[in-house]
Amino acid sequence: MTESTSLGQFIDRNIERTLADCTSCGKCFEVCPMPAYAPGLQGKSAAAVVGGILDMLRGGAGSEDALEWTRICTQSASCIPACPEQVNPMMMLRLARMAALGSLGAPRRLQAKDDPEFFLKILAYAKLQLSDEERAAWHAGGAAGSGKS
């Protein structure tokens, strides 16, 4: 028989593991496709942004850059294979988002968007299929295949 784990225990265990294993090297931020679309994050120190995320997981305020990265994360999972410490950076950002929304006891620093059609949009977007070229361009921050120059 397996022992059941509550959601709170799962969250706490993952925060502890992330804080213990992450070295703030910033490789996850460096491969993330989203900072290219956030002018405020372009050229920022990857290690400093990740350090801000870790501060949020410790219950601190984090940095404005960390908060912005948390806000724009689309969970592309590009970050997961980039981590040399085998931390799951996608989970790290999900946990930081929970903290920023005030769900882990810290003051709310990020406003959630109330969109009653959110899940319908996910279903519609999931039906879109990108070619390998379009996916590579998206990850590189380019507009290949979009007709834009």
C-alpha atoms as one frame of an Amber mdcrd trajectory, in Angstrom:
protein
   0.000   0.000   0.000   1.325   3.439  -0.877   1.080   6.356   1.468  -1.044
   9.169   0.059   0.419  12.640  -0.209  -1.593  15.791   0.207  -1.248  18.618
  -2.284   0.367  20.747   0.422   2.967  18.060   1.120   3.673  17.716  -2.600
   4.168  21.475  -2.941   6.379  21.684   0.156   8.508  18.733  -0.959   9.034
  20.224  -4.423   9.929  23.646  -3.025  12.444  22.069  -0.634  13.975  19.966
  -3.410  14.222  22.965  -5.749  15.840  25.147  -3.099  18.301  22.391  -2.204
  19.313  21.509  -5.765  19.119  24.717  -7.813  22.443  26.531  -8.145  20.953
  29.624  -9.866  23.097  28.989 -12.931  20.347  30.461 -15.128  20.500  27.901
 -17.944  16.710  27.474 -17.696  16.174  31.203 -18.251  18.684  31.248 -21.106
  16.783  28.599 -23.115  13.308  29.864 -22.291  11.589  31.218 -25.429   9.449
  33.745 -23.542  11.933  36.441 -22.401  12.397  37.337 -26.076   8.791  38.570
 -25.981   9.200  40.546 -22.748  11.275  43.691 -23.392  11.877  44.120 -19.667
  13.660  40.762 -19.469  15.904  41.098 -22.498  19.542  41.349 -21.475  18.858
  40.543 -17.818  21.196  38.356 -15.809  19.834  34.808 -15.974  21.352  33.980
 -12.586  19.753  37.056 -10.991  16.317  36.250 -12.416  16.532  32.652 -11.166
  17.773  33.944  -7.802  14.619  36.047  -7.592  12.506  32.963  -8.282  14.246
  31.106  -5.468  13.637  34.054  -3.145   9.924  33.804  -3.945  10.008  30.090
  -3.073  11.623  30.982   0.267   8.678  33.278   0.986  10.424  36.489  -0.050
   9.234  39.095  -2.507  11.603  38.039  -5.282  12.579  40.566  -7.920  10.416
  42.347 -10.478  12.277  40.414 -13.193  11.519  37.095 -11.485   7.886  38.090
 -11.127   7.721  38.978 -14.828   9.283  35.657 -15.858   6.781  33.880 -13.642
   3.959  35.815 -15.282   4.954  35.044 -18.873   5.903  31.367 -18.470   3.944
  29.232 -20.931   5.340  25.956 -19.607   6.997  25.103 -22.909   9.291  22.709
 -20.995  12.339  23.942 -22.933  13.961  24.568 -19.566  13.781  21.029 -18.224
  16.570  19.422 -20.300  18.726  22.543 -19.869  19.093  22.127 -16.113  22.425
  20.516 -15.165  21.149  19.844 -11.624  18.054  17.896 -12.743  15.747  20.476
 -11.174  12.429  20.778 -12.986  12.484  24.512 -13.793   8.969  24.352 -15.220
   7.734  23.135 -11.820   9.917  25.775 -10.141   8.140  28.512 -12.104   4.721
  26.968 -11.449   5.456  27.022  -7.717   6.734  30.607  -7.951   3.521  31.574
  -9.746   1.503  30.009  -6.931   3.533  32.053  -4.443   3.098  35.243  -6.511
  -0.663  34.699  -6.628  -0.705  34.481  -2.818  -1.668  30.795  -2.829   1.208
  29.744  -0.550   0.633  32.294   2.188   2.774  35.181   0.940   1.114  38.448
  -0.077  -0.300  38.486  -3.611   2.105  40.124  -6.056   0.545  38.951  -9.293
  -3.055  39.386 -10.378  -4.752  36.384 -11.930  -6.708  36.975 -15.102 -10.319
  35.953 -14.783 -11.163  34.540 -18.189 -14.258  32.315 -18.283 -13.226  31.067
 -21.736  -9.681  30.125 -20.699 -10.120  26.358 -21.007 -12.030  26.678 -24.273
  -9.064  28.638 -25.644  -6.680  25.915 -24.517  -8.720  23.334 -26.378  -8.723
  25.500 -29.511  -4.983  26.209 -29.331  -4.237  22.532 -28.724  -5.804  21.759
 -32.088  -3.314  24.014 -33.859  -0.357  22.068 -35.148   2.953  23.789 -35.714
   5.545  22.448 -38.128   9.038  21.656 -36.864  10.230  24.888 -38.546   7.541
  26.974 -36.824   8.316  25.406 -33.424  12.048  26.043 -33.875  11.358  29.655
 -34.861   9.092  30.137 -31.841  11.754  28.759 -29.506  14.357  30.996 -31.160
  12.089  34.024 -30.784  11.710  34.497 -34.535   8.692  34.876 -36.745   9.417
  32.220 -39.408   6.290  31.060 -41.087   4.304  34.043 -39.843   4.665  36.103
 -42.992   6.416  38.873 -41.005   9.881  40.121 -41.822
